Amino acid sequence: MKFIDELVLTEKRVFIRVDFNCPIKEGKVGDDSRIQAALPTIRYALDHNAKVILASHLGRPKGAPNPDYSLEPVAARLAEILKKDVVLTDDCISDGARKLVSDLRPGHILMLENLRFHKEEEENEENFSKKLAAYCDVYINDAFGTMHRAHASTSGMVDFVKEKAAGFLVKKEIKSFTPLMTNPEVPFVAILGGAKVSDKIKVIENLLEKVDSLLIGGAMAYTFLAAQGFTTGKSLVERDHIDTASRIIKGAKARNVELLLPEDHVVATEISDTAETSIVETGAFKPDQIGLDIGPKTRARYAEVIKTARTIFWNGPMGVFEKKIFAAGTFALAEAVASANALSVVGGGDSVSAIKKSGLADKITHISTGGGASLELMEGRPMPGIKALKK
């Protein structure tokens, strides 16, 4: 797979697939992290006098134009950052868009309107792919967060462009994950949280072949505890995955992997900022109690294991960290990961939000821009976006 700095871009039409799926609040970009992440690639193309065409999705407009999901605020924020005009097309494949692409001059930048205003984007429809491909001489994918999707802009159109490469963000992501997948320094500790076991079955199975310790928290822990016969009150349990959890526990034992589950829990009878909380031991749940964070004993035990690590992968919070009264477990682990003498990789999604809220982001080796993409990479599954660039 080639990278952008291996290609000649001068005066060429360069299509860059970016991930500008930013939160929009009151008509403005609420968090520009994804824009900032793509800047090295965009600036490189502009500095090499390319005609830059940016393409992204935003939200889930369900295959039809919707002003709530227009990229207009994103184009405005990018223009502000670059101190350069960013023209936004009325549609990604309209006659107007084609004219703007045709008139684009070297060193200038154009952004196509939301790709998902057309259902053909997510369907990876060939004719739509060809229309996008016709815009450019060079295709660059710098949208790591969407590389696990076989969509027209990440996979389909690539076959119809002669020169193709990955951008600097994708290069950084792959470089950061490679040591975890190929030759991790031991002890290798994985921390998995979040709501559902079903979302992480494949990644757990793959990690059991690599890690020394697997620490489980979040709501998914209650499916594992239920599989061991413990009462869990009203905590979220995936009843149809109890056998899966049992199989994973047995698999860890067979491979001599230390699989740790919470010993104590912060519980309440409701999820609210004013809920009355208490600490209960595993197995001591009352029928109306919900497990909403790992307790102090578990935090200390997990922190001890993390302290010994040389490689750490973390995906998913330990509780409902969005609410302050259920955030202590997630923040305690963030602190432990940040202070460990280890290569630490945080795999996108809510984990990134938690790390940022903890104020420890600068102490993590790598924070991924793609939650789903990072999990699929850790599963060892071929990603359509990477596969397309390797053809």
Secondary structure, DSSP 4 states (H G I P E B T S, - for coil): --BGGGS--TT-EEEEE------EETTEES--HHHHHHHHHHHHHHHTT-EEEEE---S--TTS--GGG-SHHHHHHHHHHHTS--EE-SSSSSHHHHHHHHHPPTT-EEE---GGGSHHHHHT-HHHHHHHHTT-SEEEE--GGGTTS--TTTTGGGGG-SEEEE-HHHHHHHHHHHHHHS-PPSSEEEEE-SS-STTTHHHHHHHTTT-SEEEE-STTHHHHHHHTT---TTS---GGGHHHHHHHHHHHHHTT-EEE--SEEEEESS-STT---EEEETT---TT-EEEEE-HHHHHHHHHHHHH-SEEEEES-SS-TTSGGG-HHHHHHHHHHHHSSSEEEE-STHHHHHHHHHT-GGGSSEE-S-HHHHHHHHHTPPPHHHHHHH-
